[in-house]
Amino acid sequence: MRVLVAGATGAVGRPLVPLLVAAGHEVTAVSRTPAGVERIRGLGAKGVRADALDAPALRHAVGAASPEVVIHQLTDLSAADGTANGRLRREGTRNLVEAAKAAGVGRIVAQSISWAYAPGEGPAGEPVPLDGTAAEPRARMVAAVRSLEETAAELETAVVLRYGLLYGPGTWYAPGGALAAALAGDRSARFLGSTVANDAVSSFVHVADAARAVVAALDWPGGPVNVVDDEPAPAHQWLPALADALGVPAPEPVAGRQEWERGALNALARSRGWRPERPTWRTGFMDQLDRS
């Protein structure tokens, strides 16, 4: 299958491209920098330079590749800038979908998130709507996610993968990452997550498991799918475990959570054959020390 990957040098894109190549797909991957293009070529794919916010350049890249499916893994999180990431979700997705339409592409696999669900009790499944009641700044984030998902759905088949919190190489939760710096007391650490060990429930997924889900999703029917591990957990459980794995101080536990901090369920992804190789953060956090 001819596949184009946008966001190929990100945390999920780096393990994804070799998996696609190994599966026998003809892979073209896009980067906005020459160094990124060279990195892509080193992974065995064809590298093309284009910026997702440059609509004409992206349209040319997609048209030249003539893919059968477009994979959307675009993020802008290196500087922990929620505004920039929101813009990429809205404008980058629009540009990519318009480029796909122009090239006659009918299928997209797009990256989304699993913590934009409406408030409620217990982990959320895919039928739960996105949060329409959130106050700022969460409302801006949810609006950008909604825009991404609705724009992707303009193509004939749009598989939207709602990832859990990504950990592993290249993420904020990796050794030497932003969370470790924040827990160690570095006030300059740029980090959009929380370092409060409260009752807020999160779901995690290792970047390698997320990449495997993308490959599997090339054949899935359209719609949203949670890509998370098997154990949603409150921060007062997972945050000390991660701090221990990273060798940094753990915050003291406190009570309380927002009603939307509920985690997510992976039953749908499992019913389609995906299984996380790291089914729980309990072992996964330590595992990343050996593989990052």
C-alpha positions as CSV (number, residue, x, y, z in Angstrom):
1,M,0.0,0.0,0.0
2,R,1.2,3.5,-0.8
3,V,1.2,5.5,2.5
4,L,2.1,9.1,3.3
5,V,3.0,10.0,6.8
6,A,2.7,13.5,8.1
7,G,4.5,13.9,11.4
8,A,7.0,11.2,10.8
9,T,9.7,12.5,13.1
10,G,7.6,12.8,16.2
11,A,7.4,10.5,19.1
12,V,5.0,8.1,17.4
13,G,6.3,8.7,13.8
14,R,9.8,7.5,14.6
15,P,8.8,4.0,15.6
16,L,5.9,4.0,13.0
17,V,7.9,4.5,9.8
18,P,10.1,1.4,10.2
19,L,7.0,-0.7,11.1
20,L,5.3,0.4,7.9
21,V,8.4,-0.3,5.8
22,A,8.8,-3.7,7.4
23,A,5.1,-4.5,6.6
24,G,5.9,-3.9,2.9
25,H,4.2,-0.6,2.5
26,E,5.6,2.0,0.1
27,V,6.2,4.9,2.5
28,T,6.6,8.6,1.8
29,A,7.0,10.7,4.9
30,V,7.0,14.5,5.3
31,S,9.2,16.7,7.4
32,R,9.5,20.5,7.5
33,T,13.3,20.4,8.0
34,P,16.2,19.0,6.0
35,A,17.4,17.1,9.1
36,G,14.0,15.5,9.4
37,V,14.0,14.4,5.7
38,E,17.4,12.7,6.2
39,R,16.2,11.0,9.4
40,I,13.2,9.6,7.4
41,R,15.5,8.3,4.7
42,G,17.6,6.6,7.3
43,L,14.4,4.8,8.4
44,G,13.9,3.3,5.0
45,A,11.2,5.7,3.7
46,K,11.2,8.4,1.0
47,G,11.6,11.7,2.7
48,V,9.9,14.9,1.4
49,R,10.2,18.4,2.8
50,A,7.0,20.3,3.4
51,D,5.4,22.2,6.3
52,A,1.9,21.2,7.3
53,L,1.0,24.9,7.7
54,D,2.1,25.6,4.1
55,A,-1.0,24.4,2.1
56,P,0.5,24.6,-1.4
57,A,3.7,22.8,-0.4
58,L,1.8,20.1,1.4
59,R,-0.6,19.7,-1.5
60,H,2.3,19.2,-3.9
61,A,3.9,16.6,-1.6
62,V,0.8,14.6,-1.2
63,G,0.0,14.8,-4.9
64,A,3.5,13.7,-5.9
65,A,3.3,10.7,-3.5
66,S,-0.1,9.6,-4.8
67,P,-0.9,7.7,-1.6
68,E,-3.7,5.3,-1.0
69,V,-3.9,6.4,2.7
70,V,-2.7,9.4,4.6
71,I,-1.4,9.0,8.2
72,H,-1.8,12.1,10.4
73,Q,0.7,12.2,13.3
74,L,1.2,16.0,13.4
75,T,1.9,17.7,16.7
76,D,3.7,20.8,17.9
77,L,4.6,20.0,21.5
78,S,8.4,20.4,21.7
79,A,8.0,23.8,23.4
80,A,4.9,22.8,25.4
81,D,2.9,25.4,23.5
82,G,-0.8,24.5,23.6
83,T,-1.7,27.4,21.3
84,A,0.8,26.2,18.6
85,N,-0.4,22.6,18.9
86,G,-4.0,23.7,18.7
87,R,-3.2,25.6,15.5
88,L,-1.6,22.6,14.0
89,R,-4.6,20.5,14.9
90,R,-6.9,22.9,13.1
91,E,-4.9,24.3,10.2
92,G,-2.5,21.5,9.7
93,T,-5.3,18.9,9.6
94,R,-7.3,21.1,7.2
95,N,-4.3,21.4,4.8
96,L,-3.6,17.7,5.0
97,V,-7.3,16.7,4.3
98,E,-7.6,19.2,1.4
99,A,-4.3,17.8,-0.1
100,A,-5.7,14.3,0.3
101,K,-8.9,15.3,-1.4
102,A,-7.0,16.9,-4.3
103,A,-4.9,13.7,-4.7
104,G,-8.0,11.4,-4.6
105,V,-7.2,9.9,-1.3
106,G,-10.2,8.5,0.5
107,R,-8.7,7.1,3.8
108,I,-6.9,8.8,6.7
109,V,-5.6,7.5,10.0
110,A,-5.4,10.5,12.4
111,Q,-3.9,11.0,15.8
112,S,-6.2,12.4,18.5
113,I,-6.4,12.2,22.3
114,S,-8.4,10.2,24.9
115,W,-8.8,12.9,27.5
116,A,-11.2,15.2,25.7
117,Y,-14.3,13.3,26.7
118,A,-17.3,14.8,28.5
119,P,-17.3,14.6,32.3
120,G,-18.6,11.4,33.9
121,E,-17.9,8.5,36.2
122,G,-15.6,5.7,35.1
123,P,-13.3,5.5,32.1
124,A,-14.8,6.6,28.8
125,G,-15.6,4.5,25.8
126,E,-15.9,5.9,22.2
127,P,-19.7,6.6,22.4
128,V,-19.1,9.2,25.0
129,P,-19.2,12.7,23.4
130,L,-16.4,15.1,23.5
131,D,-16.5,17.7,26.3
132,G,-18.9,20.5,25.4
133,T,-19.0,22.1,28.8
134,A,-15.4,22.8,29.5
135,A,-14.1,26.1,30.7
136,E,-10.9,27.8,29.4
137,P,-8.2,26.8,28.8
138,R,-9.6,23.2,28.3
139,A,-12.3,24.5,26.0
140,R,-9.7,25.6,23.4
141,M,-8.0,22.3,23.5
142,V,-11.3,20.3,23.1
143,A,-12.4,22.7,20.3
144,A,-9.1,22.0,18.4
145,V,-9.5,18.2,18.9
146,R,-13.1,18.4,17.6
147,S,-11.9,20.4,14.6
148,L,-9.2,17.8,13.9
149,E,-11.7,14.9,14.1
150,E,-14.5,16.6,12.1
151,T,-12.0,17.7,9.4
152,A,-10.6,14.2,9.1
153,A,-14.1,12.8,8.8
154,E,-14.6,14.7,5.5
155,L,-12.7,11.9,3.8
156,E,-14.6,8.7,3.0
157,T,-12.9,6.7,5.7
158,A,-11.4,8.4,8.8
159,V,-9.9,6.3,11.6
160,V,-9.3,8.6,14.5
161,L,-6.9,7.1,17.1
162,R,-7.5,8.6,20.5
163,Y,-4.2,8.0,22.2
164,G,-3.6,7.9,25.9
165,L,-0.8,9.9,27.5
166,L,2.2,8.9,25.4
167,Y,5.3,7.7,27.2
168,G,8.6,6.2,26.0
169,P,11.4,7.7,23.9
170,G,10.8,11.2,22.8
171,T,8.0,12.0,25.2
172,W,7.7,14.2,28.3
173,Y,7.5,11.0,30.5
174,A,10.8,9.6,29.3
175,P,14.0,9.6,31.4
176,G,15.4,13.1,31.1
177,G,12.1,14.4,29.8
178,A,10.0,17.4,30.9
179,L,8.1,15.6,33.7
180,A,11.3,14.4,35.3
181,A,12.7,17.9,35.2
182,A,9.5,19.3,36.7
183,L,9.4,16.8,39.5
184,A,13.1,17.5,40.2
185,G,12.2,21.1,40.8
186,D,13.3,22.7,37.6
187,R,11.0,25.7,37.3
188,S,12.1,26.3,33.7
189,A,10.7,22.9,32.6
190,R,8.0,23.4,29.9
191,F,5.3,20.8,30.5
192,L,1.6,20.9,29.8
193,G,0.7,17.9,32.0
194,S,0.2,17.8,35.8
195,T,2.6,17.0,38.6
196,V,-0.2,16.7,41.2
197,A,-0.6,13.3,42.8
198,N,-4.4,13.5,43.2
199,D,-7.4,11.4,42.2
200,A,-7.4,12.4,38.5
201,V,-7.5,9.3,36.4
202,S,-5.4,9.0,33.2
203,S,-4.8,6.3,30.6
204,F,-1.3,5.8,29.1
205,V,0.1,4.1,26.0
206,H,3.7,3.5,25.0
207,V,4.7,5.1,21.7
208,A,5.6,1.7,20.3
209,D,2.1,0.4,21.0
210,A,0.6,3.5,19.5
211,A,2.7,3.0,16.4
212,R,1.5,-0.6,16.1
213,A,-2.1,0.6,16.4
214,V,-1.6,2.9,13.4
215,V,-0.4,0.0,11.2
216,A,-3.3,-2.1,12.3
217,A,-5.7,0.8,11.7
218,L,-4.9,0.9,8.0
219,D,-7.5,-1.8,7.6
220,W,-10.0,-0.7,10.3
221,P,-13.4,0.9,9.6
222,G,-13.8,4.6,10.2
223,G,-14.6,6.2,13.5
224,P,-12.8,7.0,16.8
225,V,-10.9,4.3,18.6
226,N,-9.2,4.6,22.0
227,V,-5.6,3.5,21.9
228,V,-4.7,3.1,25.6
229,D,-3.3,0.5,27.9
230,D,-5.4,-1.8,30.1
231,E,-5.1,0.1,33.4
232,P,-6.6,3.6,33.8
233,A,-5.3,4.9,37.1
234,P,-5.4,7.9,39.4
235,A,-2.3,10.2,39.6
236,H,-1.7,9.2,43.2
237,Q,-0.9,5.7,41.9
238,W,0.9,6.3,38.7
239,L,2.9,9.5,39.5
240,P,4.9,8.0,42.4
241,A,5.6,4.9,40.2
242,L,6.9,7.1,37.4
243,A,8.9,9.2,39.8
244,D,10.5,6.1,41.2
245,A,11.4,4.8,37.7
246,L,12.9,8.2,36.8
247,G,14.8,8.5,40.1
248,V,13.2,11.9,41.0
249,P,11.1,12.9,44.1
250,A,7.5,11.9,44.1
251,P,4.9,14.6,45.2
252,E,2.8,14.0,48.2
253,P,-0.7,12.6,47.5
254,V,-3.7,14.9,47.7
255,A,-7.4,14.5,47.1
256,G,-9.6,15.7,44.3
257,R,-10.1,15.5,40.5
258,Q,-12.0,17.2,37.8
259,E,-15.0,15.2,36.5
260,W,-13.5,14.9,33.0
261,E,-10.3,13.3,34.5
262,R,-11.7,9.8,34.0
263,G,-9.4,7.8,31.7
264,A,-10.5,5.7,28.7
265,L,-11.3,2.1,27.7
266,N,-9.5,0.1,25.0
267,A,-12.2,-2.6,24.4
268,L,-12.9,-1.5,20.8
269,A,-9.2,-1.6,19.8
270,R,-8.9,-5.0,21.4
271,S,-11.9,-6.3,19.6
272,R,-10.2,-5.4,16.3
273,G,-7.1,-7.4,17.3
274,W,-4.8,-4.7,18.8
275,R,-3.1,-5.7,22.0
276,P,-0.7,-3.4,23.9
277,E,2.7,-5.1,24.4
278,R,2.9,-3.0,27.5
279,P,-0.5,-3.6,29.0
280,T,0.1,-1.5,32.1
281,W,2.1,1.6,33.0
282,R,3.2,-0.3,36.1
283,T,5.8,-2.3,34.1
284,G,5.9,0.0,31.2
285,F,7.5,2.9,33.1
286,M,10.4,0.7,34.1
287,D,10.6,-0.9,30.7
288,Q,11.2,2.4,29.0
289,L,14.5,2.7,31.0
290,D,15.8,-0.2,29.0
291,R,14.5,0.8,25.6
292,S,14.7,4.6,25.5
